[in-house]
Amino acid sequence: MAFTRLAAGCLAGLLAITMTGCVGGPGTDAAGDGSPRTLRIAHNSNAAALPAQVAAKQGFFRKHNLKVEFTKIENIGSVPGTLGRSFDVALSAPTTVISAAQQGIAVTQVAGATIDVKDNPTGFLIGSRKAGTTSVTQLEGKTLGVLTETGTVHIATRAWLKQQGVDPESVKIVEVDGPAQADQLASGRIDAVETVMPFAAKVLQDNDTTSLGDPYLKLAPELSAIFWISQQRFAQQHPGVLTDFRAALDDARDYIGAHEDKARQVLKEYTGLPDPVIKNTTLPTYTSEVRPDDLKIWLKTMQDVGELHGDVDLGPLATKQE
């Protein structure tokens, strides 16, 4: 596929940093003096990060003896190599983790984030009536905006294109950061876009757009496409820290269910998206569950679309949940 990149004009740099807590990693699995352990966490503007942000705002990390530092990085595909140095835990995707493993970067899933299900899809392929992209079969020869070329939405879309008889190589790929996708599609610089919430809500506000479906649901009726990762060594050395991390996410999930309006305010704060978009965003189905079987689906899909050659041992890529 031809590939170029359109950076979001509203993002002056790759990193936008928000911190709560102290600098430094946990050091030990449990602080001997009872002081909180610090986790350096990286994520993007995906709604999948909402439980972590809510956990910080509502004191759930503190409840579980954790302090956190957040760093927002829109292109989370670059994060695995920084784990253990700049960050301890990061939001990532199964395709990224599998590719990293093949390159010798030892990372592992330590907590779930969201699950894609029929009644609550999280992946979107969105077309434009004026661009003539109101079905998947019309994407041949068109320009498709993607969050990242190696991400789950794009890998699933490639598989969907093949299922529909469209050569994925006939589609021109342009990488567009989520906050810029609506403008790029409206301006005609791209003809269709792959995206997730909350960006999908903004894109679909334009009456010219039409949702073509959820690429994830073409792979399985229930699938995890984004989760939290760490270095494998970190996971082995700090199982208690990660157990508490998952517990805080569970507390936040329950809070979001009971206080959705307040949770949406947190979503607005870390994404910077306007009120109408936040209001129209469908929140994902949240989970902290580690789902190793989903990696098998992603590995096969990556192999089928030519994204990965050879095999990968999936065993070390999902940490056993205590």
Secondary structure as GFF3:
##gff-version 3
##sequence-region A 1 322
A	DSSP	beta_strand	3	6	.	.	.	ID=ss1
A	DSSP	beta_strand	15	19	.	.	.	ID=ss2
A	DSSP	beta_strand	37	43	.	.	.	ID=ss3
A	DSSP	three_ten_helix	47	49	.	.	.	ID=ss4
A	DSSP	alpha_helix	50	57	.	.	.	ID=ss5
A	DSSP	alpha_helix	60	63	.	.	.	ID=ss6
A	DSSP	beta_strand	66	73	.	.	.	ID=ss7
A	DSSP	three_ten_helix	76	78	.	.	.	ID=ss8
A	DSSP	three_ten_helix	80	82	.	.	.	ID=ss9
A	DSSP	beta_strand	89	92	.	.	.	ID=ss10
A	DSSP	alpha_helix	94	102	.	.	.	ID=ss11
A	DSSP	beta_strand	107	112	.	.	.	ID=ss12
A	DSSP	beta_strand	114	117	.	.	.	ID=ss13
A	DSSP	beta_strand	123	128	.	.	.	ID=ss14
A	DSSP	three_ten_helix	136	139	.	.	.	ID=ss15
A	DSSP	beta_strand	143	146	.	.	.	ID=ss16
A	DSSP	alpha_helix	152	163	.	.	.	ID=ss17
A	DSSP	three_ten_helix	168	170	.	.	.	ID=ss18
A	DSSP	beta_strand	172	176	.	.	.	ID=ss19
A	DSSP	three_ten_helix	178	180	.	.	.	ID=ss20
A	DSSP	alpha_helix	181	187	.	.	.	ID=ss21
A	DSSP	beta_strand	192	196	.	.	.	ID=ss22
A	DSSP	alpha_helix	199	203	.	.	.	ID=ss23
A	DSSP	beta_strand	209	213	.	.	.	ID=ss24
A	DSSP	three_ten_helix	215	218	.	.	.	ID=ss25
A	DSSP	beta_strand	222	223	.	.	.	ID=ss26
A	DSSP	beta_strand	227	231	.	.	.	ID=ss27
A	DSSP	alpha_helix	232	237	.	.	.	ID=ss28
A	DSSP	alpha_helix	239	258	.	.	.	ID=ss29
A	DSSP	alpha_helix	260	271	.	.	.	ID=ss30
A	DSSP	alpha_helix	275	280	.	.	.	ID=ss31
A	DSSP	beta_strand	285	286	.	.	.	ID=ss32
A	DSSP	alpha_helix	292	304	.	.	.	ID=ss33
A	DSSP	three_ten_helix	315	317	.	.	.	ID=ss34
###
